[in-house]
Amino acid sequence: MRTKDTCLQARYKRLTSRRGPLRALVAVEHSMITAIWHMLTDNVPYHELGGIHFTQRAPATRHA
């Protein structure tokens, strides 16, 4: 199933501009593995945070 506006998609887009597409992909894969590990060890379902999660958590600041 493919969805839009997910937390992982937003993470990939943020990292692509700084690190390039391959390193961003590996970083997102690491995030997925970490989430899967927490779901299996804590026995909790996956909870999608949404694409706006990073902007709400740490809004972009302008440097003069």
C-alpha positions as CSV (number, residue, x, y, z in Angstrom):
1,M,0.0,0.0,0.0
2,R,1.4,3.4,-0.9
3,T,0.4,6.5,1.0
4,K,1.3,10.1,0.8
5,D,2.2,12.6,3.5
6,T,3.9,10.2,5.9
7,C,6.5,10.8,8.5
8,L,9.0,8.7,6.6
9,Q,8.4,10.5,3.3
10,A,9.0,13.8,5.0
11,R,12.2,12.5,6.6
12,Y,13.5,11.3,3.2
13,K,12.8,14.7,1.6
14,R,14.5,16.6,4.3
15,L,17.6,14.4,4.2
16,T,17.8,14.2,0.4
17,S,18.7,17.9,0.1
18,R,21.5,17.6,2.7
19,R,22.9,14.1,2.2
20,G,21.8,12.9,-1.2
21,P,19.3,10.2,-2.2
22,L,21.2,7.1,-1.3
23,R,22.3,8.2,2.2
24,A,18.8,9.6,2.8
25,L,17.3,6.2,1.8
26,V,19.6,4.4,4.3
27,A,18.7,6.8,7.0
28,V,15.0,6.2,6.4
29,E,15.6,2.4,6.4
30,H,17.3,2.8,9.7
31,S,14.3,4.7,11.1
32,M,12.0,1.9,9.8
33,I,14.1,-0.8,11.4
34,T,14.1,1.1,14.7
35,A,10.3,1.6,14.6
36,I,9.8,-2.1,13.8
37,W,12.1,-3.1,16.7
38,H,10.1,-0.9,19.2
39,M,6.8,-2.3,17.9
40,L,8.0,-5.9,18.4
41,T,9.6,-5.5,21.8
42,D,6.8,-3.3,23.2
43,N,4.0,-5.1,21.4
44,V,2.4,-1.9,20.2
45,P,0.9,-1.1,16.7
46,Y,2.4,1.4,14.3
47,H,1.2,4.9,14.8
48,E,1.8,7.2,11.8
49,L,2.8,10.7,12.9
50,G,2.1,12.4,9.6
51,G,4.3,14.4,7.2
52,I,3.9,17.6,9.3
53,H,5.5,16.0,12.4
54,F,9.0,17.3,11.8
55,T,7.8,20.9,11.1
56,Q,5.7,20.9,14.3
57,R,8.5,19.4,16.3
58,A,11.2,21.8,15.1
59,P,10.0,24.6,13.0
60,A,12.5,26.0,10.5
61,T,14.2,29.1,11.7
62,R,15.6,31.9,9.5
63,H,19.2,33.0,10.1
64,A,20.0,36.6,9.2
